[in-house]
C-alpha cells in the first residue's frame, strides 16, 4: 500500500479515497457488533432519515479493535503521524429511503469535556451534556478525518460531495462559494474503503435515491494538546504495536 500519493492528495486537495482497507469479513464483524447494541441511550439519535451514534468508540468499546486493523493503523502512522490520537467518533446510518441531506459546510467545531472562557475559542454549543466549540484555526488545520464505509457509496445514496482545495482557504462561508472558480467532486467509495479528509474542506451530501443504505464510521484525529482548562472529550491513544 503506497500511501505517499494519498498523503500528497490530502495536502493538495483536502481529501483522498483508499479502497480495500477492510475485507468483507471485517465489515461483517463490525456490522454485527453495531446491530446488537442497546439503541436507547441519549447519545443515539434515531429517526426515519438517520440513525447516529455519537462518541461511537466510547459507547461501543468492543468495536475498537475491529476498526483499528493493520491498514487503518498504518494510514494514521504514515499519513498523519505517530503522535496522532482519536478525538471524535460518530457512526452514521443513512437508511434506504432517507430524505436527509446536508448542505455545503466545513466541520468547524471540536468536542471537549467542559465549557471554559478561553481566548479565541467560541462560539460554544451544548447538546445532551456534550460540549462543542470552534477552536483557533491552527487546531482545525491539524485534524484529519477518516470515514470508513460499510456499504458501497456513490452520489445516489449520499456520498460526500467536496470542493477540492477549499480546505486551504481558512473559514470559507458556503454562501460565498464562487462556482465560476470552484469545482465539485463526488467521493464514491467502495464497501470496505475509506475517505480521508481535512475538516475544513467544504463538503455536502444528497438525499438517497437508489434505495440503498449508507453506513459510515467517522473518526477524527489530532496531535494537538488543548489548553489546560479543557480536554478532548473522546481522546483515545492508538497502540501502533498491538
N, C-alpha and C positions, 0 to 999 in steps of 0.2 A: 504494500500500500504506500505509494509515493504521495506524501502529504504536502510537499513544498508548493506545488501548484495550487493546492487548495488554500494554503496559508496566504499565498500571493493574491488569490482571488478575493479573500476576505478583506485584506488590506486595501485592495484597489476598488472593489465593487461593493463591499459590505456584506457579502454572503457567498456561500458555496453549497453545493449538494454532493454528497457522497453516498452512493447506493451500496447494498450488500454489506452493511455493518452488523446486522443481526440475521441469523438464519431463521427459517420458518419455525423451526422447533423452539428457538429462543423467544420469538414473538408469541408463540402459543403459550409458553410458560408464563410470560408477563401478563398476557390476557387472562389467563386462568386466575392468577392472584387478584387481579382487579375485579373480576366477576364475582369473587367470593367475599367481598368486603361488606361491612356494615355501612350503608349509604345514608344513615340518618344523622350524621354529625353536622355541626354548624359549618365546618369548612367545605362541605359538599354542596354544590349548587345543582339542582335538578329541575329541568323544565322540558317542554316538548322540543325545544330547539337546541338545548345544550345540557350536557352533564359535565361538571368540572369538579376537580378535587384540588383545592389549594393546599400548600405545604405537603405535596404529594409524597415525597420521600420520608417526611416526618410521620405522616399519617399511616403509611404502609411500609414500614421499615424492611419487611421481608422481600420487597421488590428491589431493594438497592443493589444487591449482588447480581441480580439478573440484568439490571440496567447497565451497571458498570462492568461490561465484559471487556475482554482484552482490547478490542478495537476502539471502544469509547475511551478507555484509559490512555491508549496511545495517541488518540486525537487530542485529548486535553494536554498531555505532556508535550507532544511535538508541535502542536499549533499554538496553544495558549501559553504553556509553560508549567513547570512542575510546582510553581508557587500558587497555582490557581486552586480554588475550592468552590464548592457549591454554595450559592447564596439564595436561591429561589427555585421552587419546582411546582409545576402545575400539570395536571392531566386534563386534557380536553377531549370530549367525545361529542362530535357533531353528528347527530343521528341522520338516518337515511332521508327523512323528509324535512330536514331543518331549513327554516327560513332565516336563520341567524346569519347576519353578515357584519363585517367590521369595516368601517371607512378608513381611509389612509390616516396613519398616525405613527408616532415614534413611541417607544417604551421609555418613558421619562422618569419613572419612579423606582425606588428600591424598597424592599420590605425590611423593617427594623423592629426591635423589641419594645421600644417605648418612644414617646414624644419628648423632645427636648428643644430648648431655644438655642439654635446654633446659627452662626452667620453663614449665609449662602445656602442653607438648607430650607427648602419650602417651595410651594405650599405643602401642607400635610393633609392626609386623609386617614380616617379610621373606619374600618369595617369589621364587625364581629371581633373586636379586640385585636385586630391586626393593624399595624401602623405602616403607612407608606408615605414616602417623602421624595420630593425631587431634590437630588443632591447636586453639588457642583458638577460642571460639565466633565471635568477630568475623570471623575469616578465613573460616569456613564460611558465614557470613551474606552475605559479599561474592561468593560464587561463583554463577555461572549455568551451567546445563547445557542444551545443545541436542541433541535426539535426532532425527536425520534418518532418515526412514522410507523404505526402499527397496521396501516392499510395503504394500498396504492392511492395516491392523491394527485389530482390534476385540477384544472380550472372548473370542472363540473361538480366536484364535491369539496370545494372550499380550500384549494391550495392557496398558499400565500402569494399575493402579488407584491412585488417590490419595485422600488425605483433605485436602480444601481447607482452607486457613488453618493447617494443622499446622506449616508452616514457621516460623511466628511464635511458637512456643511453646518455643523452645530445644531442649535434648536431651529427646526425648519417647520414653520406653521403650514399645515396641509392646505389651508385656504390661499396660500401664496404660491402653490405649485405652478410653475410655468411649463405647460405641456408642449410648448413650441421648442423647449430645450430638453426637457426630461423624457425618458422612455420608461415603459413599464415592462417587467418581465415576470412570467408566471413560474413559480417554483414547483414544478412537477417532481414528486419524489416517489420512488417505488416502496412497497411494503418492505420494512427492514432497513430502509435507508434513513439518512439524516440530512437535515438542512441546518447549516451553521450560519448565524447571522450576528451582526452588531445591532444592539437595541436601538441605536439612533437611525438605522435605515428606515425610511418611510415604507410601511407595509400595510396591506389590507387583505380581506378575503371576501369572496362572493357567497351567496346562498348556494345550497346544494340543489342540483338539477338532474342528477343521474341516478338518484335512488340508492346511492352507496354512502356508507358512513365514513367518517374521517376521525380517527383516533390518534392523538398526538401527545407525547410526553415532552413538556417544555422545561428545560433546566438552564438556569443562568449561573455563570461562573465569574469570579473576580479574584484579583490578587491584592486588593486594597483593604487596609485596616481602617475602620471608621474612627471618628473622634471618640474619646473615652466615654462620653455621655451616652452613646448608643451602641448597639451591636446588630450585626446581621441577624434577622430572626430565624434563618434556617441554615446558618453556617455549618458545613459538614466537610471535613477533610477527606481527601481521596487517598486510598492506600495503593500506591502505584506498584508496590512489591507483592501485593496479595495474589 
